[in-house]
């Protein structure tokens, strides 16, 4: 490139995300797991000196941002990576709640009002799609999705009376891992009463739906 030799690497860190040569994001998930496990170990050692409220605030401010950072890039995750991150969240819940083995983890998550990671990333995808629809994104994202209106099928639409985003047709399964596909699916899965709201009003409604 420009008469300079470009070295080939198996992975490259860009804006905090590890991109591998196959875009599997396995390297990034391993990086996230290692970083989160380290912070949970520290939180576990400090837990005896903290109230549940304080421990929860530490998790929300120092651990959850790592788990959720750029999660729309690598969603949907493969089963192995998804389960590994979910185990970290469940471990964190038990640490924050105070190591009570007689209480089911699902009950602890509800008590702490934590959204499961899979549902959380679906919310982030739906919110990002809505940002694309209202134009609150860089120019290359503004016409990223096409809406199918109730009256004018298969044309771009800015009215609030829409049904679904037109799903792209891909010939390769790997393309279905792109945000173009799973973002549309996340938005289309929203209840009709949310999708038919004025675009700006959809933001709080989407957040409330996934909370």
C-alpha positions in Angstrom: 0.0 0.0 0.0 1.6 3.3 -1.2 4.8 1.3 -1.8 4.9 0.2 1.9 4.8 -3.3 3.0 1.7 -4.2 5.1 2.2 -6.9 7.7 -0.5 -9.5 8.0 -1.7 -10.2 11.5 -4.2 -12.6 13.0 -5.9 -9.9 15.1 -5.8 -6.2 15.4 -7.2 -4.0 18.2 -9.3 -1.1 16.9 -11.1 1.3 19.2 -11.0 -1.2 22.0 -12.3 -4.1 19.9 -10.1 -7.0 18.8 -10.8 -7.8 15.1 -9.6 -11.2 14.0 -9.0 -12.4 10.4 -12.3 -14.3 10.3 -14.3 -11.7 12.2 -15.3 -14.4 14.7 -14.6 -12.1 17.6 -13.3 -15.0 19.6 -10.1 -13.1 20.5 -12.2 -10.1 21.6 -14.5 -12.3 23.8 -11.4 -13.9 25.4 -10.0 -10.5 26.1 -13.3 -9.4 27.6 -13.5 -12.5 29.8 -10.0 -12.0 31.1 -10.6 -8.4 31.9 -14.0 -9.0 33.6 -12.7 -12.0 35.6 -9.9 -9.9 36.9 -12.2 -7.1 38.1 -14.7 -9.6 39.6 -11.8 -11.2 41.5 -11.0 -7.8 43.0 -14.7 -7.1 43.8 -15.0 -10.5 45.4 -12.1 -9.7 47.8 -13.6 -6.3 48.6 -17.2 -7.6 49.0 -17.0 -8.1 52.8 -16.3 -4.4 53.2 -19.1 -3.3 51.0 -22.9 -3.0 51.2 -24.9 -4.6 48.4 -25.7 -1.2 47.0 -22.1 -0.2 46.9 -21.0 -3.5 45.3 -23.8 -3.1 42.7 -22.6 0.4 41.9 -19.1 -0.9 41.4 -20.3 -3.6 39.1 -22.4 -1.2 37.0 -19.6 1.3 36.7 -16.5 -0.9 36.2 -17.6 -4.3 35.0 -20.9 -3.9 32.9 -19.3 -1.3 30.6 -16.7 -3.9 29.6 -19.3 -6.6 29.0 -21.5 -4.3 26.9 -18.9 -2.2 25.0 -19.5 -2.4 21.3 -21.7 -5.5 21.8 -23.7 -4.7 18.6 -20.5 -5.5 16.7 -20.3 -9.1 17.7 -24.0 -10.0 18.2 -25.3 -12.6 17.7 -22.6 -14.6 19.5 -21.9 -18.3 19.1 -23.2 -20.5 21.8 -19.8 -21.0 23.5 -19.0 -17.3 23.7 -22.5 -16.4 24.7 -22.5 -18.9 27.6 -19.1 -17.8 28.8 -20.2 -14.2 29.1 -23.5 -15.1 30.8 -21.5 -17.2 33.3 -19.5 -14.1 34.2 -22.7 -12.1 34.7 -24.1 -14.8 36.9 -20.9 -14.9 38.9 -21.0 -11.2 39.3 -24.6 -11.3 40.5 -23.6 -13.8 43.2 -20.7 -11.7 44.3 -22.8 -8.5 44.5 -25.7 -10.2 46.3 -23.4 -11.7 48.9 -22.7 -15.4 48.1 -26.0 -16.9 49.1 -26.0 -20.4 47.7 -29.6 -21.1 48.6 -31.0 -18.5 46.3 -31.2 -19.2 42.5 -29.2 -16.9 40.3 -32.3 -16.0 38.2 -33.9 -14.6 41.4 -30.7 -12.7 42.2 -30.7 -11.1 38.8 -34.3 -10.0 39.2 -33.6 -8.6 42.7 -30.7 -6.6 41.3 -32.8 -5.5 38.3 -30.1 -6.7 35.9 -31.0 -7.3 32.3 -29.6 -10.6 30.9 -26.7 -9.9 28.5 -28.5 -11.4 25.5 -31.5 -9.2 26.1 -29.3 -6.2 26.7 -27.5 -6.5 23.4 -30.8 -6.9 21.6 -31.9 -3.6 23.2 -28.7 -1.9 22.0 -29.2 -3.2 18.5 -32.8 -2.0 18.4 -31.8 1.4 19.7 -29.0 1.7 17.2 -31.3 0.8 14.3 -33.7 3.5 15.5 -30.8 6.0 15.5 -30.2 5.0 11.9 -33.9 5.6 11.1 -34.0 9.1 12.6 -30.6 10.1 11.2 -28.7 10.4 14.5 -25.7 8.5 13.0 -22.9 9.2 10.6 -23.9 9.7 7.0 -22.9 6.2 5.9 -25.6 4.8 8.3 -28.4 7.1 7.5 -29.9 5.1 4.6 -28.7 1.8 6.0 -32.2 0.4 6.6 -35.4 0.5 4.4 -38.8 0.6 6.0 -41.9 -1.1 4.7 -44.9 1.1 5.3 -48.4 -0.2 5.7 -49.5 1.6 2.5 -46.4 1.9 0.4 -44.6 -1.4 0.2 -40.9 -1.6 -0.6 -40.1 2.1 -0.5 -38.2 4.4 1.8 -40.5 5.9 4.4 -40.1 8.5 7.1 -43.7 8.3 8.5 -44.3 6.7 11.8 -46.9 4.2 10.4 -44.4 1.5 9.6 -44.5 -2.2 10.1 -41.0 -3.7 9.6 -37.6 -3.1 8.2 -37.1 -4.9 4.9 -34.8 -7.8 5.6 -31.8 -8.1 3.2 -31.4 -11.3 1.2 -28.0 -12.9 1.6 -26.5 -15.8 -0.3 -23.9 -16.6 2.4 -24.7 -17.6 6.0 -21.7 -15.5 7.2 -23.5 -12.3 6.0 -26.3 -13.1 8.5 -23.8 -12.2 11.3 -23.7 -8.6 10.2 -25.5 -5.8 12.0 -27.4 -5.2 8.7 -29.2 -8.4 9.3 -29.5 -8.9 13.0 -30.2 -5.2 13.6 -33.2 -5.5 11.3 -34.3 -8.7 13.1 -34.0 -7.0 16.5 -36.1 -4.0 15.4 -38.7 -6.2 13.6 -39.2 -8.2 16.8 -40.4 -5.2 18.7 -44.1 -5.0 19.5 -46.2 -3.1 16.9 -47.3 -0.4 19.4 -43.6 0.5 19.8 -42.7 0.4 16.1 -45.7 2.7 15.2 -44.6 5.4 17.6 -43.1 8.6 16.3 -39.4 7.9 15.7 -38.1 10.0 18.6 -40.6 8.5 21.0 -39.4 5.0 20.2 -36.1 5.4 22.2 -37.7 5.4 25.7 -40.2 2.8 24.7 -37.5 0.4 23.4 -35.5 0.9 26.6 -38.6 0.2 28.7 -39.5 -2.9 26.7 -36.1 -4.5 27.3 -35.8 -3.5 31.0 
